[in-house]
Amino acid sequence: MTETPTTAPVSATMIATANPATGEPVGSWPVDGAATVAAAVERARVAAQTWRELGFTERKRALQRWAAHLVVNVDEFCALISAENGKTADDAYLEVVTAVEHLNWAAVNARKILGPKKVWPGMMMANHEAVIEQRPHGVVGVIGPWNYPVYTPNGSIAYALAAGNTVVFKPSELTTGVGHWYADAFAAANPALPEGILSVVSGPGETGRALVESGVDMIAFTGSTATGKRIMAAAAARLTPVVLECGGKDAAIVAEDADIAAAADAVAWSAMANSGQTCVGTERCYVVASVLDEFLAELTKRVTDLRPGSGPDASYGPMTLPSQVDVITKHVEDALANGGTAVVGGPESIEAPFVGPIVLLDVPEDSVAVREETFGPTLTVRSVRTVEEAIELANASEYGLASSVFSRKRGMEIARQLRAGATSVNSPAAYAAIPALPFGGVGESGIGRIHGAAGLLGFTRPHSIARQRFMIPGMALLSFARTESTLSTVRKLTALRFGRAK
């Protein structure tokens, strides 16, 4: 994920958003400084007791009312997403409904995953009851991105709320209006609940810094690896837990037994959808040589007619972050200068704020187009001799967010060898739409998980409780009153249970 920008129209006191395709203003909001952020965190802390004490059932009802409000008003919401982010109306709709799927899953499954659980105390402590209770951290600070301004932060917010936390959310300064609409929808759906369960603070990077340093009990961040590391370092001062979803340079592998037409269709969508501004979008593709020509023909057929734009017929929208156009230009020019070949498009495809689809063949592995996150509608394709070579190249990255595999017979086998947090077999990014699957990366792609049971558990801390139910005469092990006879009995039992290898 590219770094949240500081180039939005910001003054000392106001932040404004604009349509990235047309420059037309969308809205403006006050910049929240450290004092305002601290006040929001304090309101969240006050509201936390009420929200926690509602319990799983009432929290589920509140979250499902929120989901219903999002669905009933989806057209209005999608129009705002399209205006601030630039993505097509269809893409905005798919983002919202996928977020709603996650929201509902977290609400429905929170009790099952986070409810108190009794565990066997062991023979030595058999007179005790042992219980694990998952306690919410308290106030969670969420810093969201601009490329998926609803779906991505929702993966932290929905799960944090379902777990009993309150949330202070700082959206990207490029999609501030989306962040406010999303949070306001919760309040509108739940007018009887107190202020502060979900609130928004607005502003540039300094507002995010203030949130990190405000004393929140956990931080969930989506953005660049560099910024994620700075947040983690700042959080270390108070040992504040963090979950970081950072950059990716995701690879696809096309095996010799793949359905080539289906693989090309999936890779084309994964690489080009949302103008390539997708942290789990395919940026590298490794294709076994025996099917390379067929794959390139199918891919070219699907990609050539894609058109960026702002109208209803556009395949995808503009680059949301203007400076990303410079990154794309640098990567494409470097790839061609170092021996890569443009199969589709090239430097002439870049006409800010739009970038047409670009497919580059056999770009050197040490080039920036292969090593660094491009975050645009570009794709590098490389011929490999075997699937094993493809796995080695796919894993030779500092990043490890997601990946995809196309093979009729070996899909699961290949997937299990990839160094990534998630893999989709014979489809693009399916894991992102399945709420039960945890999501997150390894290496430079981040730490921790959102979504699924792991996501719910990550927004809580376990509290272990051991309750003595009755005394066992002569067996007071945790006491200065224990006797040698007691220890002799323990020694004999231990020898019987563990002293012989089976």
Secondary structure in CASP SS format (residue, H / E / C, confidence):
PFRMAT SS
TARGET T0000
AUTHOR 0000-0000-0000
METHOD secondary structure of the structure
MODEL  1
M C 1.00
T C 1.00
E C 1.00
T C 1.00
P C 1.00
T C 1.00
T C 1.00
A C 1.00
P C 1.00
V E 1.00
S C 1.00
A C 1.00
T C 1.00
M E 1.00
I E 1.00
A E 1.00
T E 1.00
A E 1.00
N C 1.00
P C 1.00
A C 1.00
T C 1.00
G C 1.00
E C 1.00
P E 1.00
V E 1.00
G E 1.00
S E 1.00
W E 1.00
P E 1.00
V C 1.00
D C 1.00
G C 1.00
A H 1.00
A H 1.00
T H 1.00
V H 1.00
A H 1.00
A H 1.00
A H 1.00
V H 1.00
E H 1.00
R H 1.00
A H 1.00
R H 1.00
V H 1.00
A H 1.00
A H 1.00
Q H 1.00
T H 1.00
W H 1.00
R H 1.00
E H 1.00
L H 1.00
G H 1.00
F H 1.00
T H 1.00
E H 1.00
R H 1.00
K H 1.00
R H 1.00
A H 1.00
L H 1.00
Q H 1.00
R H 1.00
W H 1.00
A H 1.00
A H 1.00
H H 1.00
L H 1.00
V H 1.00
V H 1.00
N C 1.00
V H 1.00
D H 1.00
E H 1.00
F H 1.00
C H 1.00
A H 1.00
L H 1.00
I H 1.00
S H 1.00
A H 1.00
E H 1.00
N H 1.00
G C 1.00
K C 1.00
T C 1.00
A H 1.00
D H 1.00
D H 1.00
A H 1.00
Y H 1.00
L H 1.00
E H 1.00
V H 1.00
V H 1.00
T H 1.00
A H 1.00
V H 1.00
E H 1.00
H H 1.00
L H 1.00
N H 1.00
W H 1.00
A H 1.00
A H 1.00
V H 1.00
N H 1.00
A H 1.00
R H 1.00
K H 1.00
I H 1.00
L H 1.00
G C 1.00
P C 1.00
K E 1.00
K E 1.00
V E 1.00
W C 1.00
P C 1.00
G C 1.00
M C 1.00
M C 1.00
M C 1.00
A C 1.00
N C 1.00
H E 1.00
E E 1.00
A E 1.00
V E 1.00
I E 1.00
E E 1.00
Q E 1.00
R E 1.00
P E 1.00
H C 1.00
G C 1.00
V E 1.00
V E 1.00
G E 1.00
V E 1.00
I E 1.00
G C 1.00
P C 1.00
W C 1.00
N C 1.00
Y C 1.00
P C 1.00
V C 1.00
Y H 1.00
T H 1.00
P H 1.00
N H 1.00
G H 1.00
S H 1.00
I H 1.00
A H 1.00
Y H 1.00
A H 1.00
L H 1.00
A H 1.00
A C 1.00
G C 1.00
N C 1.00
T E 1.00
V E 1.00
V E 1.00
F E 1.00
K E 1.00
P C 1.00
S C 1.00
E H 1.00
L H 1.00
T H 1.00
T H 1.00
G H 1.00
V H 1.00
G H 1.00
H H 1.00
W H 1.00
Y H 1.00
A H 1.00
D H 1.00
A H 1.00
F H 1.00
A H 1.00
A H 1.00
A H 1.00
N C 1.00
P C 1.00
A C 1.00
L C 1.00
P C 1.00
E C 1.00
G C 1.00
I C 1.00
L E 1.00
S E 1.00
V E 1.00
V C 1.00
S C 1.00
G C 1.00
P C 1.00
G H 1.00
E H 1.00
T H 1.00
G H 1.00
R H 1.00
A H 1.00
L H 1.00
V H 1.00
E C 1.00
S C 1.00
G C 1.00
V C 1.00
D C 1.00
M E 1.00
I E 1.00
A E 1.00
F E 1.00
T E 1.00
G C 1.00
S C 1.00
T H 1.00
A H 1.00
T H 1.00
G H 1.00
K H 1.00
R H 1.00
I H 1.00
M H 1.00
A H 1.00
A H 1.00
A H 1.00
A H 1.00
A C 1.00
R C 1.00
L C 1.00
T C 1.00
P C 1.00
V E 1.00
V E 1.00
L E 1.00
E E 1.00
C C 1.00
G C 1.00
G C 1.00
K C 1.00
D E 1.00
A E 1.00
A E 1.00
I E 1.00
V E 1.00
A C 1.00
E C 1.00
D C 1.00
A C 1.00
D C 1.00
I H 1.00
A H 1.00
A H 1.00
A H 1.00
A H 1.00
D H 1.00
A H 1.00
V H 1.00
A H 1.00
W H 1.00
S H 1.00
A H 1.00
M H 1.00
A H 1.00
N H 1.00
S H 1.00
G H 1.00
Q C 1.00
T C 1.00
C C 1.00
V C 1.00
G C 1.00
T E 1.00
E E 1.00
R E 1.00
C E 1.00
Y E 1.00
V E 1.00
V E 1.00
A H 1.00
S H 1.00
V H 1.00
L H 1.00
D H 1.00
E H 1.00
F H 1.00
L H 1.00
A H 1.00
E H 1.00
L H 1.00
T H 1.00
K H 1.00
R H 1.00
V H 1.00
T C 1.00
D C 1.00
L C 1.00
R C 1.00
P E 1.00
G C 1.00
S C 1.00
G C 1.00
P C 1.00
D C 1.00
A C 1.00
S C 1.00
Y E 1.00
G C 1.00
P C 1.00
M C 1.00
T C 1.00
L C 1.00
P C 1.00
S C 1.00
Q H 1.00
V H 1.00
D H 1.00
V H 1.00
I H 1.00
T H 1.00
K H 1.00
H H 1.00
V H 1.00
E H 1.00
D H 1.00
A H 1.00
L H 1.00
A H 1.00
N C 1.00
G C 1.00
G C 1.00
T E 1.00
A E 1.00
V E 1.00
V E 1.00
G C 1.00
G C 1.00
P H 1.00
E H 1.00
S H 1.00
I E 1.00
E E 1.00
A C 1.00
P C 1.00
F E 1.00
V E 1.00
G C 1.00
P C 1.00
I E 1.00
V E 1.00
L E 1.00
L E 1.00
D C 1.00
V C 1.00
P C 1.00
E C 1.00
D C 1.00
S C 1.00
V H 1.00
A H 1.00
V H 1.00
R H 1.00
E C 1.00
E C 1.00
T C 1.00
F C 1.00
G C 1.00
P C 1.00
T E 1.00
L E 1.00
T E 1.00
V E 1.00
R E 1.00
S E 1.00
V E 1.00
R C 1.00
T C 1.00
V H 1.00
E H 1.00
E H 1.00
A H 1.00
I H 1.00
E H 1.00
L H 1.00
A H 1.00
N H 1.00
A C 1.00
S C 1.00
E C 1.00
Y E 1.00
G E 1.00
L C 1.00
A E 1.00
S E 1.00
S E 1.00
V E 1.00
F E 1.00
S C 1.00
R C 1.00
K C 1.00
R C 1.00
G H 1.00
M H 1.00
E H 1.00
I H 1.00
A H 1.00
R C 1.00
Q C 1.00
L C 1.00
R C 1.00
A C 1.00
G C 1.00
A E 1.00
T E 1.00
S E 1.00
V E 1.00
N C 1.00
S C 1.00
P C 1.00
A C 1.00
A H 1.00
Y H 1.00
A H 1.00
A H 1.00
I C 1.00
P C 1.00
A C 1.00
L C 1.00
P C 1.00
F E 1.00
G C 1.00
G C 1.00
V E 1.00
G E 1.00
E C 1.00
S C 1.00
G E 1.00
I E 1.00
G C 1.00
R C 1.00
I E 1.00
H C 1.00
G H 1.00
A H 1.00
A H 1.00
G H 1.00
L H 1.00
L H 1.00
G H 1.00
F C 1.00
T E 1.00
R E 1.00
P E 1.00
H E 1.00
S E 1.00
I E 1.00
A E 1.00
R E 1.00
Q E 1.00
R C 1.00
F C 1.00
M C 1.00
I C 1.00
P C 1.00
G C 1.00
M C 1.00
A C 1.00
L C 1.00
L C 1.00
S C 1.00
F C 1.00
A C 1.00
R C 1.00
T C 1.00
E H 1.00
S H 1.00
T H 1.00
L H 1.00
S H 1.00
T H 1.00
V H 1.00
R H 1.00
K H 1.00
L H 1.00
T H 1.00
A H 1.00
L H 1.00
R H 1.00
F H 1.00
G C 1.00
R C 1.00
A C 1.00
K C 1.00
END
